[in-house]
Amino acid sequence: MDALRGHAEPAVESAPDPVDTLMVAQEIAHLDPTAQQVVRLAFYDDLTHIQISERLGMPLGTVKSHLRRSLHRMRTRLEGSHVAY
């Protein structure tokens, strides 16, 4: 177990930058309504894919696809504005 701790990611110690938080919120607002709902449930409500699927009555694969496409779109747009690093 101690060997694994040496490879663990360090915990985030500072609060997110408010400007970054605003930009991410704006990018979420550009997604279609269903994708917005899935992303918010995953990241703001901290639900698992299965929980989102059950809550929305949506197939699990569809939830995963929405998240994957949405994160890709958001990353592409944020990288285009030189925000993502």
Buried (B, 14 or more C-beta within 10 A) or exposed (E): EEEEEEEEEEEEEEEEEEEEEEBBEEBBEEBEEBBBBBBBBBEEEEBEBEBBBEBBEBEEEBBBBBBEBBBEBBEEBBEEEEBBE
